[in-house]
C-alpha cells in the first residue's frame, strides 16, 4: 500500500468515527440541536463541517501542488483551530459522556497519524508548479464524495439549529412575583425538568436537583442549583416547600423486555420511595408534592378516561401498570398532610426534547406517516402549559389529586401527522401498516398504535386556560421554541378562598 492510499484509508476511518460521534453523542445522547446552551458548539460544528467537505472533495479528485498544497494545509490548520475551540466550549457547557471522551481521543490520534502520512505522501509536491492535478482513487473517491455531501448537509443542519437555539428566548421566569421558595426536583436534567429548573431559577427560587449525575446537572445549570445524588444528603430539618417528582428512565427506547420493564419500574419507584422516606423523616413537611404520571395509566384502548384518584391498572398493559405503580408509590405522602397533585401527562411538545424532535425530523425529510389506521388518539400538551400547571398548583391550594395534563384540542394520530407535516411545509402521504410496527417494536408499539381518549376535565372545570389549546399554533411555537406571555390569558381561579402568594399550606 503506497502512502497516499494509506492516507485515504485513515481518512475514511476518521470519517466513520466522526459519523459515529455525531450520531451517537451529538444527536442521540446529547441532542445538541435542541439545546439552547449548545448554540456556539453547533456553530463550530457547522463551520468545521464545511471545511471538512471542501477537504474531502480535494482529497477525492485532486492532487494539490505548490501553493495549492499550502492552501490545503491552511484549511487543515483552520480545522485544527476550530476543533481546539470546540473542545474548550464543550468542557464549559456540558459534561461529555465517557464514550465521547474516548472517541475524541481516538479521533485525535488517528487524525495526527493521518496528516503525518499525508505530509510524507506529498513532500515532493511542494517543488512542483502550482496546480490542482486530477487524481482518481476508484471507490475511495466516490466514498469521499458521499462523505463530503453528507457532512455538508450536516453542517447546514447544525448552522440552522445554532441559529434557532440562539434565537430562542431566555427561560420565562416562573412564579417571579412570589417570595422565594425552595423546590426539590427529581429528574431535573430531563426534558421537562430542565425547563422547569431554568424557569424557577429565573424566577429567583432556590432549587435542589436530585440527579444520578450531580456533576452533569451542576454544569447544565451553571452552578446555580444545588445538585445531589441521594436523598441522604437532605437534612431532616431542611425546609423544602415543593417537591416535583419527574425522575424516570425514558419509556421510548429499547424493546420492553422483562429486564427493560424492571429497569423502567425501578427508575421510578426507587426515586419515589427515597423521596417519600425523606418526607417521612422531615421535621417540616413540604406544602406540595407534584407527581408525574402519564395518560398511559388508562390503558391503550380506553375510550373515556375519568380522573379518578384510585385507578386499577389494566391487566396486561405495561404502561398502565407502570403509571399505576408510580402513583401508588407517591400516594402515602398525602396521608402525611402533604398536598399531592398528580400530572397525568400526554405527549409533551417542544423542540428541546420528547418525541417531537424525532417526529419533526422524519416529517422534514418527507417521512410523515399515518400509523396503522391513524384513528388512535394522540393526547398532547405543550411544554409551556406543563410549566404553567406547576405555577397553578403552587398558587392554588385547591389543586390536589390527579389531573389529565393534556390540551383540550386532542386529535387522532392521522390528524397529528397531517398538522405536523403542514407546519413544516411537507406532504403527509405515507402510511405505515400496524403489523410491521408491532413486529419491530413489540409491546412498545401500543404507544403509537393505541391511545386512550382523554380530556383535561378537572382543569376545564377549574377554569385553567391553556396557552396552546390548538395543535396548529402549539406546533408552530414548539418548533420555534417560542412562548406566549402566560399572564396575557392566564385564568386559573380555582375555588373561592384558595391561597395565593407563597405555596398554599396544607
C-alpha positions in Angstrom: 0.0 0.0 0.0 1.5 3.3 -1.0 1.5 6.3 1.3 -1.4 8.1 -0.5 -3.6 5.0 -0.3 -2.8 4.7 3.4 -3.7 8.3 3.9 -7.1 7.8 2.2 -7.7 4.7 4.3 -7.0 6.6 7.5 -9.2 9.4 6.3 -12.2 7.1 5.7 -11.7 5.6 9.1 -11.7 9.1 10.6 -14.9 9.9 8.7 -16.6 6.7 10.0 -15.6 7.5 13.6 -16.7 11.1 13.2 -20.1 10.0 11.9 -20.4 7.7 14.9 -19.6 10.5 17.2 -22.1 12.8 15.6 -25.0 10.3 15.6 -24.4 8.6 18.9 -23.4 11.5 21.0 -24.4 14.8 19.4 -27.8 13.6 18.2 -29.0 10.6 20.3 -27.4 11.2 23.7 -26.9 14.9 24.0 -29.5 16.2 21.5 -27.4 19.3 20.8 -29.7 20.6 18.0 -32.4 21.1 20.6 -30.3 22.6 23.4 -30.3 26.4 23.7 -26.9 26.3 25.5 -25.3 24.4 22.5 -25.7 27.3 20.1 -21.9 28.1 19.9 -20.9 24.5 19.8 -23.3 23.9 16.8 -21.8 27.0 15.0 -18.4 25.5 15.4 -19.6 22.1 14.2 -21.2 23.8 11.2 -18.0 25.8 10.2 -15.9 22.7 10.6 -18.3 20.6 8.5 -17.9 23.0 5.6 -14.1 22.8 5.9 -14.2 19.0 6.0 -16.5 18.9 3.0 -14.0 21.0 0.9 -11.1 18.9 2.0 -12.8 15.6 1.3 -13.6 16.7 -2.3 -10.0 17.8 -2.8 -8.6 14.6 -1.5 -11.1 12.6 -3.6 -10.4 14.0 -7.0 -7.3 16.3 -6.9 -3.6 16.3 -6.0 -2.6 19.9 -5.0 0.8 21.0 -5.9 2.9 24.1 -5.0 0.9 26.9 -3.5 -2.3 24.9 -3.7 -0.8 22.4 -1.3 -0.2 25.3 1.1 -3.8 26.3 0.7 -4.8 22.7 1.7 -2.6 22.8 4.8 -4.2 26.2 5.6 -7.6 24.5 5.7 -6.2 21.8 7.9 -4.9 24.4 10.3 -8.3 26.1 10.3 -9.9 22.7 11.1 -7.5 22.1 14.0 -8.2 25.6 15.4 -12.0 25.1 15.2 -11.6 21.6 16.9 -9.5 23.1 19.8 -12.1 25.8 20.2 -14.8 23.2 20.2 -13.0 21.3 23.0 -13.0 24.4 25.1 -16.7 25.1 24.5 -17.7 21.5 25.2 -15.9 21.5 28.5 -17.5 24.8 29.5 -21.1 23.9 28.6 -21.6 20.1 29.2 -20.1 17.1 30.8 -19.1 14.7 28.0 -20.0 11.1 28.3 -17.0 8.8 28.8 -17.6 7.2 25.4 -17.4 10.6 23.7 -14.2 11.4 25.5 -12.6 8.1 24.5 -13.8 8.6 20.9 -12.4 12.1 20.8 -9.0 10.8 21.9 -9.0 8.1 19.2 -10.0 10.7 16.6 -7.1 12.9 17.7 -4.6 10.1 17.5 -5.9 8.9 14.1 -6.0 12.4 12.8 -2.4 13.1 13.8 -1.3 9.8 12.1 -3.4 10.6 9.0 -1.9 14.0 8.4 1.6 12.8 9.2 1.2 10.2 6.4 -0.3 12.9 4.1 2.8 15.1 4.7 5.1 12.3 3.8 3.0 11.3 0.7 3.1 14.9 -0.6 6.6 16.0 0.4 7.7 16.1 -3.3 4.6 18.1 -4.4 5.8 21.4 -2.9 8.5 21.8 -5.5 6.1 21.3 -8.5 4.4 24.2 -10.3 1.2 25.3 -8.5 -1.7 23.3 -9.9 -4.7 21.1 -8.9 -3.7 17.9 -10.8 -6.6 15.4 -11.4 -6.3 12.3 -9.3 -8.8 9.4 -9.2 -8.8 6.8 -6.5 -11.6 4.4 -7.6 -14.2 3.7 -5.0 -12.4 5.8 -2.4 -13.0 8.9 -4.5 -16.8 8.2 -4.6 -16.8 7.3 -0.9 -15.2 10.6 -0.1 -17.6 12.5 -2.3 -20.5 10.9 -0.5 -18.9 11.9 2.8 -18.5 15.4 1.6 -22.1 15.7 0.7 -23.2 14.2 4.0 -21.1 16.4 6.1 -22.2 19.5 4.1 -25.8 18.6 4.8 -24.9 18.1 8.5 -23.2 21.4 8.5 -26.2 23.2 7.1 -28.4 21.5 9.7 -26.1 22.4 12.6 -26.0 26.0 11.3 -29.8 26.3 11.2 -30.1 24.6 14.6 -27.5 27.0 16.1 -29.5 30.0 14.7 -32.7 28.6 16.1 -31.1 27.9 19.5 -29.5 31.4 19.6 -32.9 33.0 18.8 -34.8 31.0 21.5 -35.8 33.4 24.2 -34.3 33.0 27.7 -36.4 30.9 30.1 -39.6 32.6 31.2 -39.3 33.3 35.0 -41.7 31.1 36.8 -43.5 32.4 40.0 -41.4 35.5 39.7 -43.9 37.6 41.8 -43.8 35.2 44.7 -41.5 35.1 47.7 -38.5 32.9 47.2 -39.4 29.2 47.8 -37.3 26.0 47.9 -38.1 23.4 45.2 -36.7 19.8 45.2 -36.8 18.5 41.6 -36.0 14.9 40.8 -35.4 14.3 37.1 -34.2 17.9 36.8 -31.9 17.2 33.9 -34.6 15.6 31.8 -36.7 17.4 29.1 -39.4 18.8 31.4 -37.2 19.0 34.4 -34.6 21.2 32.7 -37.2 23.7 31.5 -38.8 23.7 35.0 -35.5 24.3 36.8 -34.4 27.0 34.5 -37.7 28.8 34.8 -37.7 28.6 38.6 -34.1 29.8 38.7 -35.1 32.7 36.5 -37.9 33.4 38.9 -35.5 33.7 41.8 -36.2 30.5 43.6 -33.9 28.0 45.4 -33.5 24.7 43.6 -32.2 21.3 44.8 -31.9 18.8 41.9 -31.9 15.1 42.7 -29.9 13.5 39.8 -27.9 10.3 39.1 -25.1 12.6 37.9 -24.9 15.7 40.0 -21.8 16.9 38.3 -23.5 17.0 34.9 -26.6 18.6 36.5 -24.4 21.3 38.1 -22.7 22.1 34.8 -26.1 22.2 33.0 -27.4 24.9 35.4 -24.2 26.8 35.7 -23.8 26.0 39.3 -26.9 28.0 40.2 -28.8 24.9 41.5 -27.7 22.6 44.4 -27.3 19.1 42.9 -27.3 15.9 44.9 -27.2 12.2 44.1 -29.0 10.8 47.1 -31.8 11.9 49.4 -29.4 11.1 52.3 -27.8 14.4 51.5 -31.0 16.2 52.6 -31.2 17.1 56.3 -34.2 16.1 58.4 -34.7 19.7 59.4 -34.3 21.1 55.9 -37.2 23.2 54.7 -38.4 22.3 51.2 -41.7 24.0 50.0 -42.4 21.9 46.9 -41.3 18.5 45.7 -41.6 17.9 41.9 -41.0 14.2 41.2 -40.2 13.7 37.5 -37.5 11.1 37.7 -37.8 8.0 35.4 -35.9 6.4 32.6 -37.4 7.2 29.1 -40.1 4.8 28.2 -39.4 5.1 24.5 -36.2 3.3 23.7 -35.1 -0.4 23.6 -37.8 -3.1 23.4 -39.7 -3.8 26.5 -38.0 -7.0 27.5 -38.7 -8.2 31.1 -35.3 -6.7 32.1 -36.2 -3.4 30.4 -39.5 -3.3 32.2 -37.9 -3.9 35.6 -35.4 -1.1 34.9 -38.2 1.3 33.9 -40.2 0.5 37.0 -37.1 0.7 39.3 -36.1 4.1 38.0 -39.5 5.5 39.0 -40.3 3.6 42.2 -36.8 3.7 43.6 -36.6 7.5 43.4 -40.2 8.0 44.6 -39.6 5.7 47.6 -36.4 7.5 48.5 -38.2 10.9 48.4 -41.1 9.6 50.4 -38.7 8.2 53.0 -37.1 11.7 53.4 -40.6 13.3 53.6 -41.5 10.8 56.4 -38.5 11.8 58.5 -38.5 15.6 57.6 -39.4 17.7 60.6 -41.1 20.3 58.3 -43.1 18.6 55.6 -43.3 20.1 52.1 -46.5 22.0 51.4 -46.9 20.5 47.9 -45.8 17.3 46.1 -46.2 17.3 42.3 -46.1 13.8 41.0 -45.5 12.9 37.3 -47.5 10.2 35.7 -49.0 9.7 32.2 -52.2 9.1 30.4 -51.0 5.6 29.6 -52.4 4.8 33.1 -55.9 4.4 31.5 -54.8 1.6 29.1 -54.3 1.6 25.4 -57.9 1.2 24.4 -59.7 3.4 26.9 -62.5 5.4 25.3 -63.1 7.7 28.2 -60.5 8.4 30.9 -62.0 9.6 34.2 -59.7 11.4 36.6 -60.2 9.1 39.5 -57.9 9.2 42.5 -57.7 5.4 42.6 -57.2 3.6 39.3 -56.6 -0.1 38.9 -54.1 -0.9 36.2 -55.4 -2.5 33.0 -54.3 -6.2 33.1 -51.6 -7.0 30.5 -51.0 -3.3 29.7 -47.5 -2.4 30.8 -47.8 1.5 30.6 -50.9 1.2 32.7 -49.2 -1.0 35.3 -46.1 1.3 35.3 -48.1 4.5 35.9 -50.3 2.9 38.5 -47.3 1.7 40.5 -45.7 5.1 40.2 -48.8 6.8 41.5 -49.2 4.3 44.3 -45.6 4.8 45.4 -46.3 8.6 45.9 -49.8 8.2 47.4 -48.8 7.8 51.1 -47.4 11.4 51.2 -51.0 12.6 51.0 -51.6 10.8 54.3 -48.8 12.8 55.9 -50.5 16.1 55.5 -48.8 17.0 52.2 -50.9 18.3 49.3 -50.4 15.8 46.5 -51.3 16.6 42.9 -50.6 14.1 40.1 -49.8 15.2 36.5 -51.1 12.6 34.0 -49.2 13.8 31.0 -49.8 13.3 27.3 -47.2 13.7 24.6 -45.3 16.9 25.6 -44.5 19.1 22.7 -41.3 21.3 22.4 -38.3 21.4 20.2 -36.0 20.8 23.2 -37.0 17.2 23.8 -39.5 14.5 24.0 -40.8 12.8 20.8 -41.4 15.9 18.8 -37.8 16.5 17.5 -37.7 12.9 16.2 -41.1 13.2 14.6 -40.3 16.6 13.2 -37.1 15.3 11.6 -38.9 12.4 9.9 -41.6 14.9 8.7 -39.0 17.4 7.4 -37.4 14.6 5.4 -40.8 13.8 3.9 -41.4 10.8 6.1 -44.5 11.9 8.0 -46.7 8.8 8.0 -50.0 7.6 9.2 -49.5 4.7 11.6 -51.9 1.8 11.3 -55.4 3.2 10.5 -54.4 6.6 12.1 -57.6 6.7 14.2 -55.8 6.1 17.5 -55.9 9.0 19.9 -53.0 11.3 20.4 -53.2 13.2 23.6 -50.7 16.1 23.6 -49.8 19.2 25.6 -47.3 22.0 25.0 -44.4 22.3 27.5 -45.4 25.8 28.3 -48.7 24.5 29.7 -47.0 21.9 31.8 -44.9 24.7 33.4 -48.0 26.8 33.8 -49.7 24.0 35.6 -46.8 23.9 38.1 -47.4 27.6 38.8 -51.1 27.0 39.0 -50.7 24.2 41.5 -48.3 26.3 43.7 -50.8 29.2 43.6 -54.0 27.4 44.4 -54.5 25.2 47.5 -57.5 23.5 45.9 -55.2 21.8 43.3 -54.9 18.3 44.6 -55.4 14.8 43.2 -55.0 13.6 39.6 -55.2 15.9 36.6 -55.2 14.9 32.9 -52.5 17.3 31.7 -53.4 17.3 28.1 -54.6 20.0 25.8 -58.3 20.3 25.1 -57.5 20.0 21.3 -56.7 16.3 21.3 -56.7 14.6 17.9 -56.1 11.3 16.2 -52.6 10.2 15.1 -53.5 10.8 11.4 -54.6 14.4 12.2 -51.5 15.0 14.3 -49.3 13.8 11.4 -51.1 15.9 8.8 -50.8 19.0 11.0 -47.1 18.3 11.8 -46.3 18.0 8.1 -48.2 21.1 7.3 -46.3 23.1 9.9 -43.1 22.1 8.2 -44.5 22.6 4.7 -44.1 19.0 3.8 -46.6 16.4 2.5 -48.0 13.6 4.6 -48.8 10.9 2.2 -47.1 7.8 3.7 -48.8 5.1 5.6 -47.2 2.5 7.8 -49.2 -0.7 8.4 -49.6 -1.7 12.0 -48.2 -5.2 11.7 -44.5 -4.2 10.9 -44.5 -1.8 13.7 -45.8 -4.3 16.2 -43.2 -6.8 14.9 -40.3 -4.3 15.2 -41.2 -2.6 18.4 -43.1 -5.4 20.2 -45.3 -4.3 23.1 -43.9 -0.7 22.9 -45.9 -0.3 19.6 -49.0 0.2 21.7 -47.8 3.7 22.4 -48.0 4.6 18.7 -50.9 2.4 17.6 -53.3 2.5 20.6 -54.0 5.6 22.7 -56.6 6.3 25.4 -59.1 9.1 24.7 -58.5 11.6 27.5 -59.6 15.2 28.2 -58.5 17.7 30.8 -61.8 17.6 32.6 -60.7 18.8 36.0 -58.6 21.6 34.6 -61.6 22.8 32.4 -63.8 22.7 35.5 -61.4 24.8 37.4 -61.1 27.3 34.6 -57.5 26.7 33.7 -56.8 28.4 30.4 -54.3 26.7 28.1 -51.7 28.9 26.3 -51.7 26.4 23.5 -55.1 24.7 23.2 -54.9 24.3 19.4 -52.5 21.9 17.7 -51.5 24.1 14.8 -50.4 27.0 17.0 -48.8 24.7 19.5 -46.6 23.1 16.8 -45.6 26.5 15.4 -44.5 27.6 18.9 -42.9 24.2 19.7 -40.8 24.3 16.5 -39.7 27.8 17.1 -39.1 27.4 20.9 -41.3 30.5 21.4 -43.7 31.0 24.2 -46.6 33.4 24.7 -46.7 35.6 27.7 -48.7 33.4 30.1 -50.1 36.3 32.0 -51.8 37.6 28.9 -54.6 35.0 29.1 -53.8 33.1 32.4 -57.1 32.3 34.1 -56.8 29.8 36.9 -59.0 31.0 39.7 -59.9 27.6 41.1 -62.3 27.9 44.0 -63.0 30.8 46.3 -60.8 31.0 49.3 -57.7 29.4 47.8 -54.3 30.7 48.8 -52.1 33.0 46.7 -48.6 34.3 47.2 -46.5 31.7 48.7 -47.2 28.0 48.4 -50.6 27.4 49.9 -50.2 25.5 53.1 -51.8 22.2 53.8 
